[in-house]
Amino acid sequence: MRLIFIYGMPATGKLTVARELARITGFNVFHNHLVVDLLLSMFEFGSKPFVELREEIWLSVFRLAAENEAPGLIFTFAPEATVRPIFISTTVNTIAGSGGTVDFVELTCPVAELKRRIPDPSRLQYKKLSSVALFEQLHANGSFSDFAMPEPRVAIDTSTRSPARTALEIARALELSGFSASPKAD
């Protein structure tokens, strides 16, 4: 299985791009807020049970998808301080243990554009960060920059291209475009 691990700061367009990439590849999208929102119904964000269960569920989905021979899975992730650093290496080892690979894809965007996107009503569908003031506080405290990520195979600034174009560039760079019908881009 190929795990396409899309990461970036809040509001870089990870879920939107993942959905476009799914159209191209036929891979399923497993975005981080499916688990985050589930656990927020029971536990405070960043609490010990929240952190442990979040990672346990993410890793279980990866493992079971690989064991059940899914051709690929697209995961979205926002590196931040409440995620334990071992999560990344455990993810790679989990996928490799089933003969699969992980392709890291980084989405970037200038901070001014992130601040413009953060209050967008579409972000309220899931419990995504939607407060510019909170974003500024977290950003100033290093909550997003203190998390070390592996070197991405692909890095794209989403402020300069559409989600469809971004997904197409990812598919081409990772040689994924042969999995389904031709993609629609700009």
Secondary structure, DSSP 4 states (H G I P E B T S, - for coil): -EEEEEE-STTS-HHHHHHHHHHHH--EEEETHHHHHHHHTTS-TT-HHHHHHHHHHHHHHHHHHHHTT-SEEEEEE---TTS-THHHHHHHHHHHTTT-EEEEEEEE--HHHHHHHTT-GGGGTTT----HHHHHHHHHTTTTTSS--PPPSEEEETTSS-HHHHHHHHHHHTT-GGGSSPPP--
